[in-house]
Amino acid sequence: MEKKFCLQRLCLAFVLIFFVSSLSFAQGALENDSAEASSGSESVQQDVANTDGSKKDGSKQKAEKKSGDDLVFAEPSLVSGILSFSEITLFSIGLNQWDRRVLKEDYAQVNWSTMKKNLTSKWFWDYDPFSTNQIGHPYQGSVYYSMARSTGFNYWQSLAFTVYGSTLWELLFETDPPSVHDEIMTTIPASFLGESLHRMYFITNDHLPFLSWIVSPADAVNQLLLGKKLKRPDGELTELSFFAGAATGENTVHTEDPLIGTDSSGVRGKAIVGLNLVYGSPYFHFTKEPFDQFDFYGFAALERNRDYYAVLFGNAPVWSWGIVPLEDYGTTLAVKLHYHYAQAPCFNFNNNALGLSLAQSIPAGSWKFSWEANLNWAFLVGVDYYALDSTGSYTTSDGEDRRVFDYGMGGNADLRFRLEQPVFGDLSFYAGITAEHTLPPAVIPEASSGYALMLYGKAEYSHKIAGMFSLGCNYLWYKKWAWFYDDYDMDQFEHMGSVFVKIDLL
């Protein structure tokens, strides 16, 4: 059964790529024929009306057409399909060789035997580190996605290429059996990140071309290879700010385990850097394609001993419908994808959720009040297993590797408010709740499944002091309760406050 499943997925990915490429090529050919016929008809009419200047006009039209060819937007075709397919395959080979020969990673020591074994192996939930699974794999998948998106394919077509790249990597380029978690994170959150980076490429290329190569290398390379301008999606940045400052906080844990008891650790003197980015307006928004509006908020707090605290929020509509227009503002009903990542010493949390969203912006003179409510299915949640994480128990009693965090599924809801006024400043508040139960196939070896409840929130205030500069402060907190069937229950409170200087670029 597993052999059929794995082989069918690989074959299906191949079929999808070539089917999409063929359709796109046929569509492009029909559009070109139609355009040429229309152009020819207009040319005949012009020749009849302007007999005396026909030769001169014909030469001018040819020159314009030749000049226009250099600016034709890249459209999906058989050539671009083969290019994307080849790039994804070669990138996977190159990444494997880097891991194998430079990093000397055991999982990269693949051969024909490991490939054959993986094609017939049962898919499992791997034991990679938290940051690798929740950050590394989404970024790797975003590269696959961009390689297709940058050759003219739309979101869904590019997602098919991403599934191919992820499946290829899992089956052929790791010695470990293929991972269920990796397949999810390298496709769904990766397509969100890939679409965001694809759109940010055009904005950075307008103002800082060298930076666009960092934002989305695949877009930059394919524009160079195709010799054409890429098709620019609709949408622009509406907010962009960077901030830096200092932070302090504390992590308190209580458990009935006599070896741990109550543990408390303070955080002092951390430097904090972060950004806030909004693409398009979330109010009265109609989606033309998935993730054509998105927002990111994230920061990292760093300490001299290399301890760090990282947080990232990302939200984007798969579908949205604008209702109740009110001047330049309004209300949006949407189906949104949410990504939430938080990591600190002995604390890990990641929430991938999809659900209904209602957002509204209400103007009142110089004041602007906005809010958003979300009710979601948390289809993949990662939460640290503190008893293992705090003691560094990364192997079982038999010496086998294991994770120190759980994977679960459940429900999620959150609420956001924001109040803005030039004299008053900018005040925002966010609160959320996630409840999850451990997925049975993902239970950690020699550990227990169970339930977890997470409450979290963020309050932030900033006030403009001069030009684009603002002074602000924020407070972020997480409260976790975990109940296990065969282990000690625990609760944990992680919180941090900071002061910062913010630069508003938009």
HUWOZI-V25990 format. One record per run of one state. SS is the DSSP state (@ for helix, = for strand, . for the rest). FROM is the first residue (numbers start at 1). TO is the last residue. If there is no record, write none. Layout:
ss;from;to
SS;FROM;TO
SS;FROM;TO
This chain:
ss;from;to
.;1;1
@;2;49
.;50;53
@;54;69
.;70;77
@;78;102
.;103;105
@;106;108
.;109;111
@;112;119
.;120;123
=;124;124
.;125;129
@;130;149
.;150;154
@;155;172
.;173;178
=;179;179
@;180;207
.;208;208
@;209;215
.;216;216
@;217;226
.;227;236
=;237;255
.;256;261
=;262;279
.;280;293
=;294;302
.;303;307
=;308;326
.;327;328
=;329;344
.;345;346
=;347;364
.;365;366
=;367;384
.;385;385
@;386;389
.;390;394
=;395;395
.;396;400
=;401;401
.;402;404
=;405;421
.;422;424
=;425;438
.;439;439
@;440;442
.;443;449
=;450;466
.;467;468
=;469;484
.;485;489
=;490;504
.;505;506
